[in-house]
Amino acid sequence: MDSSLSSDARGKRRRNDLVQNVDRISKLPDHVLVEILGKLSTEEAIQTSMLSTRWEGVWKQIPNLNFDMKNTKHYNGQSLAHRSGFIAQLITKVINNHGGDLECCELQHFPYQCQDDTLETWIRTLIHVKRTKDLSLINCTDLRWRPSVLHLPPNTFSHPTLTSLYLRRYDLEAAHAFNNCRNLVVLSLLKIRGGVGVFNAVIASCPSLKVLLLDIGWYNDAGCLKIQNSNLKILHLVCNYIESIEVFAPLLDFFSVDFHVRRCDVILVAPRQLQLTKTCWAADQHISYISYNISCDDQVKGNIESEFIVSKIDDYLPWVKCLAVSVDLTNPKEVNMLHRVLTKWDKWGRKIKNLKIFFKQNNGPKQEGESSILEAQQKKWNGKSSLFSIDIRVEAVWLYNFSGLNKEEFELVSSLTQRKRKATKKVMIKTLSIPENKKLEIEAAMAKLMKLSKGRKKFSVNFF
């Protein structure tokens, strides 16, 4: 008996210790608890409300909500339609009970929610009541279902707090939901079908876009897709055959494409892309490439283009056949961004057919401290993390505006010739026009480059 009581006492003490530990966590301020819950899924965050009265309302302050109805797809004992309807009611309850504005909300649903106006109700509440800044809507269809038509009232997505919108697997029959969408900075339309005129109207209604991602199909491929935007910095375009495309984007720095269209049927007015794209594009063939004019602005903290390129470029690298970049190797900020992009590619381990590098010749004065930053970066990259030691698989490298006197340019070419694993087959070099007073120095540099290829079978360094 005494032994049993002693055991019960020990068990009670252990439980009390656990409660005290929980209580210590509960004494933390709300903003710390909200940060902790931000690491959990939405479902797990809501479940913490059962821990104690202290936790009951904490989840209502989290800035992000994520709902995925696919988790109910294989639920036993009930039909998918019935089960998804029940889960939809719970989602509605969670959204309504949340206590503040939302930074981000992702909602993956089934086509049933498009048929009974549930989706429209969610969208209206999330945008106009919860003031969501970043909204993602994904229609979870499979081969049995065709994409659902997105029926929404006019001006649905026009709200000053909504800056980023992601739509996936819908049909668009009209563009009026996008009326007056000057608020949108990022628009992603992926696996979306509609008429060419509908897409043109959607794009024209969003003049503030900086990032536009399109993976679209047509009801009818007749017509011209028109993308005219003076603020656009990033454009990704995937589509099946279309008659013609017009792009007017004077600030465009990042351009990735994957489609079938004749070069003569594409009008591209984008000064920062002209030099890059014309070398990637044969007259009549399937186009699959990325061109990127690296800008110092890409390094600004919070820069939306930089965040996209670093975090999202993985989505586009696997399929691309050609990468063209424009970079100033004497600018540490641009070199750092190039290093980050190539590191991403190295991670995939995929071969790129053509890597085209355009060297910017920026002879203007460097900003204060820029030279010391570059020197520190070069010292840091003496080891395996060097820009020039990244062992990406490239079949051919094309270098444009090569001066022959720039140390960084010469080091890059040397690294390409000396790799043994994932070897490059050829390096093609196009030099700048040679000034008379530098002719002898540049010719000596060229001769030195030619020697680098000696002893390497199936490898060549050529000038064009």
C-alpha positions in Angstrom: 0.0 0.0 0.0 2.7 2.5 1.0 4.7 1.6 -2.1 1.6 2.2 -4.2 1.0 5.6 -2.6 4.6 6.5 -3.0 4.4 5.7 -6.7 1.2 7.8 -7.1 2.9 10.7 -5.4 5.9 10.5 -7.7 3.6 10.4 -10.7 1.6 13.4 -9.4 4.9 15.4 -8.9 6.0 14.6 -12.5 2.6 15.8 -13.8 2.9 19.0 -11.7 6.4 19.5 -13.1 5.1 19.2 -16.6 2.3 21.7 -15.9 4.8 24.1 -14.4 6.9 23.8 -17.5 3.9 24.5 -19.7 2.9 27.4 -17.4 6.4 29.0 -17.9 5.9 28.9 -21.7 2.4 30.4 -21.2 3.8 33.3 -19.3 5.6 34.5 -22.4 4.1 37.6 -24.1 1.6 37.1 -26.9 4.0 38.2 -29.7 6.4 35.4 -28.7 3.7 32.8 -28.6 2.4 33.9 -32.0 5.9 33.5 -33.4 6.0 30.0 -32.0 2.7 29.1 -33.5 3.9 30.5 -36.8 6.2 27.5 -37.1 3.2 25.1 -36.9 0.5 24.3 -39.5 -2.8 26.1 -39.2 -4.4 22.9 -37.8 -1.7 22.4 -35.2 -1.8 26.1 -34.2 -5.6 25.9 -33.6 -5.2 22.7 -31.5 -3.0 24.6 -29.0 -6.2 26.4 -27.8 -6.9 23.2 -25.9 -3.8 23.5 -23.7 -5.2 26.0 -21.3 -7.3 29.1 -21.2 -4.1 31.2 -21.8 -3.8 29.7 -25.2 -7.4 29.9 -26.3 -7.2 33.0 -28.4 -3.5 33.1 -29.3 -3.9 31.3 -32.6 -6.3 34.0 -33.7 -3.4 36.4 -33.9 -1.2 34.4 -36.3 -0.6 36.3 -39.6 -0.7 33.3 -41.9 -3.4 30.7 -42.6 -3.0 27.6 -44.7 -5.8 25.2 -45.7 -5.3 22.1 -47.7 -8.4 20.0 -48.4 -6.4 17.3 -50.2 -5.8 15.9 -46.7 -9.5 14.7 -46.7 -9.3 13.1 -50.1 -8.7 9.5 -48.9 -10.9 9.7 -45.8 -12.7 6.4 -45.2 -16.4 6.1 -44.8 -17.7 9.2 -46.5 -17.9 10.5 -50.0 -15.4 13.2 -51.1 -18.3 15.6 -51.7 -19.7 15.2 -48.3 -16.4 15.2 -46.5 -15.1 18.3 -48.4 -18.4 20.1 -47.5 -17.9 19.4 -43.8 -14.3 20.6 -44.0 -15.4 23.7 -45.9 -17.6 24.6 -43.0 -14.7 24.3 -40.6 -12.5 26.5 -42.8 -15.2 29.2 -42.9 -15.5 29.0 -39.1 -11.7 29.4 -38.8 -11.5 32.4 -41.1 -14.4 34.1 -39.4 -13.0 33.5 -35.9 -9.5 34.7 -36.7 -9.0 37.9 -34.9 -7.1 40.3 -37.2 -5.7 41.0 -40.6 -3.7 38.4 -42.6 -0.3 38.7 -44.2 -0.8 35.5 -46.2 -3.4 32.9 -46.9 -3.2 29.7 -49.0 -6.3 27.8 -49.8 -6.4 24.5 -51.6 -9.9 23.3 -52.3 -11.9 21.0 -54.5 -14.2 21.9 -57.4 -17.3 21.5 -55.2 -16.5 24.8 -53.6 -16.6 26.6 -56.9 -20.1 25.2 -57.6 -21.8 26.3 -54.3 -20.4 29.9 -54.0 -18.3 28.8 -51.0 -15.1 29.9 -52.8 -16.5 33.3 -53.6 -17.5 33.8 -49.9 -14.0 32.9 -48.8 -12.4 35.2 -51.3 -14.6 38.1 -50.3 -14.0 37.6 -46.6 -10.2 37.1 -47.0 -9.8 40.2 -49.2 -12.3 42.7 -47.9 -12.6 41.7 -44.3 -9.3 40.0 -43.3 -7.4 42.5 -45.6 -5.1 39.7 -46.8 -1.9 40.9 -48.5 -0.8 37.6 -50.2 -3.6 35.3 -51.4 -3.1 31.9 -53.0 -6.1 29.9 -54.4 -5.5 26.4 -55.8 -8.2 24.2 -57.3 -7.3 20.6 -56.5 -8.4 18.8 -59.7 -7.2 15.6 -61.3 -7.8 13.9 -64.6 -11.4 13.2 -63.8 -12.2 16.9 -63.5 -11.7 19.8 -65.9 -10.6 23.1 -64.3 -13.5 24.9 -62.7 -14.7 28.2 -64.1 -13.9 31.0 -61.7 -17.1 33.0 -61.5 -16.6 36.2 -59.4 -18.2 39.6 -59.3 -16.5 42.7 -60.8 -13.7 44.3 -58.8 -13.2 41.2 -56.6 -9.4 41.5 -56.5 -9.4 45.3 -56.3 -8.5 46.1 -52.8 -5.6 48.3 -51.6 -4.1 45.7 -49.2 -4.0 42.8 -51.7 -0.6 43.0 -53.4 0.1 39.4 -54.4 -2.4 36.9 -56.0 -1.7 33.3 -57.0 -4.4 31.3 -59.0 -3.9 27.7 -60.1 -6.1 25.4 -62.2 -9.1 27.5 -63.2 -10.9 28.6 -66.3 -11.3 32.3 -66.9 -14.3 33.3 -69.0 -14.2 37.0 -68.1 -11.8 39.5 -66.7 -14.1 41.8 -64.7 -13.0 40.3 -61.3 -9.7 42.1 -62.0 -11.2 45.5 -62.8 -9.1 48.4 -61.4 -6.4 46.1 -59.9 -3.8 48.8 -59.5 -3.0 47.3 -56.1 -1.5 44.0 -57.4 2.3 43.9 -57.6 2.7 40.1 -58.1 0.3 38.1 -60.2 0.6 34.3 -60.8 -1.8 32.6 -63.2 -0.7 29.0 -63.5 -2.5 26.2 -65.4 -5.2 28.8 -66.3 -7.3 28.5 -69.5 -9.1 31.3 -71.2 -9.4 33.4 -74.3 -6.5 35.6 -75.4 -8.7 38.7 -75.0 -9.5 37.7 -71.4 -5.8 37.5 -70.5 -5.1 40.8 -72.3 -7.8 42.5 -70.2 -6.5 41.0 -67.0 -3.0 42.1 -67.6 -4.1 45.6 -68.7 -6.1 46.0 -65.5 -3.0 45.5 -63.4 -0.6 48.3 -64.3 1.4 48.2 -61.1 2.7 44.6 -61.6 6.4 44.0 -61.0 6.2 40.2 -61.2 4.0 38.4 -63.8 4.0 34.6 -64.0 1.9 33.0 -66.7 1.4 29.3 -67.4 -1.7 29.5 -69.6 -3.7 27.7 -72.3 -6.2 29.0 -74.8 -9.7 28.2 -75.7 -8.6 29.5 -79.2 -5.0 30.2 -80.2 -6.1 33.0 -82.6 -5.0 36.4 -81.5 -2.1 38.3 -80.0 -1.1 38.1 -76.3 -0.3 41.7 -75.3 1.8 42.4 -72.2 2.4 46.2 -71.8 3.6 47.3 -68.4 6.0 50.1 -67.5 6.7 48.7 -64.0 7.3 45.0 -64.9 10.6 43.6 -63.7 10.0 39.8 -63.9 8.1 37.9 -66.6 7.7 34.2 -66.8 5.6 32.9 -69.8 4.7 29.3 -70.6 2.0 28.6 -73.2 1.0 26.4 -76.1 1.1 27.7 -79.6 -0.3 31.2 -80.2 -0.3 33.4 -83.3 1.7 36.3 -81.8 3.0 37.9 -78.7 3.8 41.6 -77.9 5.8 42.5 -74.8 6.4 46.2 -73.9 8.3 46.3 -70.6 11.1 48.9 -70.4 12.2 47.8 -66.9 12.2 44.1 -67.5 15.3 42.4 -66.0 14.2 38.7 -65.7 12.5 37.0 -68.6 11.9 33.2 -68.7 9.9 31.6 -71.5 8.8 28.2 -72.7 6.6 28.1 -75.7 6.2 27.4 -79.5 6.1 30.5 -81.6 8.0 31.9 -84.5 10.5 34.6 -83.8 9.0 36.9 -86.4 5.7 36.7 -84.5 7.1 38.1 -81.3 7.6 41.8 -80.7 9.8 42.4 -77.6 10.3 46.0 -76.5 12.5 45.6 -73.4 15.9 47.4 -73.7 17.4 45.5 -70.8 16.6 42.2 -72.5 17.3 42.9 -76.2 21.0 41.9 -76.1 20.3 38.8 -74.1 17.3 37.3 -75.9 18.4 37.8 -79.5 21.2 35.3 -79.0 19.0 32.6 -77.4 16.3 32.6 -80.1 16.5 30.7 -83.3 14.1 31.6 -86.1 11.6 28.7 -85.7 11.8 26.4 -82.8 10.6 25.6 -79.3 11.8 28.4 -77.0 13.1 27.5 -73.5 15.4 29.9 -71.8 16.0 32.3 -69.0 17.6 35.7 -69.5 18.6 37.8 -66.5 20.0 41.3 -66.4 21.5 41.4 -62.9 20.9 44.8 -61.2 22.3 46.4 -58.1 18.7 46.9 -57.0 18.4 43.1 -56.7 20.4 43.4 -53.5 18.2 45.9 -51.7 16.7 44.4 -48.6 13.0 43.5 -49.1 13.3 43.9 -52.9 10.5 41.8 -54.3 12.4 40.9 -57.5 15.4 39.7 -55.5 13.2 37.6 -53.2 11.5 36.0 -56.2 14.7 35.1 -58.0 16.4 33.6 -55.0 13.4 31.7 -53.6 11.4 30.8 -56.7 14.0 30.3 -59.4 14.2 26.6 -58.5 10.8 26.2 -60.1 12.1 27.1 -63.5 15.7 25.8 -63.7 14.9 22.1 -64.3 13.3 22.7 -67.8 15.5 25.5 -69.1 18.0 24.9 -71.9 19.7 28.3 -72.1 20.6 30.7 -69.4 21.8 34.2 -70.4 23.0 36.7 -67.8 24.3 40.2 -68.0 26.7 41.1 -65.1 29.5 43.5 -64.1 32.1 41.3 -62.5 33.7 44.3 -60.8 30.5 45.0 -58.9 30.3 42.9 -55.7 26.5 43.1 -55.5 26.0 41.8 -59.0 28.7 39.1 -58.5 27.0 37.9 -55.3 23.6 37.6 -57.1 25.2 35.7 -60.0 26.8 33.4 -57.4 23.5 32.7 -55.8 21.8 31.9 -59.1 24.6 29.5 -60.2 24.6 27.8 -56.8 20.9 27.1 -57.3 21.7 25.5 -60.7 24.6 23.5 -59.2 22.1 22.1 -56.6 19.9 20.6 -59.3 22.8 18.9 -61.1 21.1 19.3 -64.5 23.0 20.1 -67.6 22.5 23.4 -69.3 23.0 23.5 -73.1 24.2 27.1 -73.4 25.4 29.5 -70.7 25.7 33.0 -72.1 27.4 35.7 -70.1 27.4 39.3 -71.2 30.1 41.4 -69.4 29.0 44.9 -68.6 31.7 47.4 -69.1 31.0 49.9 -66.2 33.9 52.3 -66.1 32.2 54.8 -63.9 33.5 55.6 -60.4 32.7 53.0 -57.7 30.7 54.0 -54.7 32.5 54.6 -51.4 33.5 51.2 -49.9 32.6 49.2 -53.0 36.2 48.3 -53.8 36.9 47.1 -50.3 33.7 45.0 -50.4 34.9 43.4 -53.6 38.3 42.6 -52.2 36.8 41.1 -49.1 34.5 39.0 -51.2 37.3 37.7 -53.4 39.3 36.7 -50.3 36.2 34.9 -48.9 35.8 33.1 -52.2 39.3 31.7 -52.4 38.0 28.4 -51.2 35.3 26.1 -52.5 32.6 28.8 -52.3 34.3 30.8 -55.1 32.0 32.0 -57.9 34.4 30.4 -60.3 34.6 27.0 -58.6 30.9 26.2 -58.9 30.8 22.9 -60.8 27.7 23.4 -62.9 27.1 21.1 -65.9 27.3 23.3 -69.1 27.7 22.0 -72.6 28.8 25.4 -74.1 29.7 28.8 -72.6 29.4 31.9 -74.7 31.1 35.1 -73.4 30.2 38.5 -74.9 32.1 41.8 -74.5 35.2 40.0 -73.3 37.9 42.6 -72.8 40.9 40.4 -72.2 42.3 42.7 -69.6 39.8 42.3 -66.8 41.2 39.9 -64.1 37.7 38.6 -63.1 36.7 37.8 -66.6 40.0 36.0 -67.3 39.6 34.0 -64.0 36.2 32.9 -65.1 37.3 31.6 -68.4 40.3 29.9 -66.8 38.0 28.0 -64.4 35.8 26.8 -67.2 38.8 25.3 -69.0 40.3 23.6 -66.0 37.3 21.6 -64.8 37.5 17.8 -65.1 34.1 16.7 -63.7 31.0 17.9 -65.6 33.4 19.3 -68.3 32.4 22.1 -70.7 32.9 21.1 -74.3 33.6 24.6 -75.7 34.0 28.2 -74.8 33.1 30.8 -77.3 34.4 34.3 -76.8 33.3 37.6 -78.5 35.7 40.4 -77.7 35.1 44.2 -77.5 36.4 46.4 -80.3 40.1 46.6 -79.6 41.6 50.1 -79.0 44.9 50.6 -80.7 46.8 51.3 -77.5 45.6 48.0 -75.9 46.0 45.8 -78.9 49.2 44.1 -77.9 48.0 43.4 -74.3 44.7 41.9 -75.5 46.4 39.8 -78.1 48.7 38.4 -75.4 45.7 37.6 -73.2 44.0 35.8 -76.1 47.1 33.7 -76.8 47.2 32.7 -73.1 43.6 31.6 -73.3 44.2 29.5 -76.3 46.9 27.6 -74.4 44.5 26.7 -71.7 42.6 24.3 -74.0 45.7 22.3 -75.0 45.7 18.8 -73.7 42.0 18.7 -73.4 40.2 16.3 -75.8 36.8 17.4 -77.1 37.3 20.9 -75.8 37.9 24.1 -77.6 38.3 27.9 -77.0 37.2 29.9 -80.0 36.6 33.5 -80.9 33.7 34.9 -82.9 
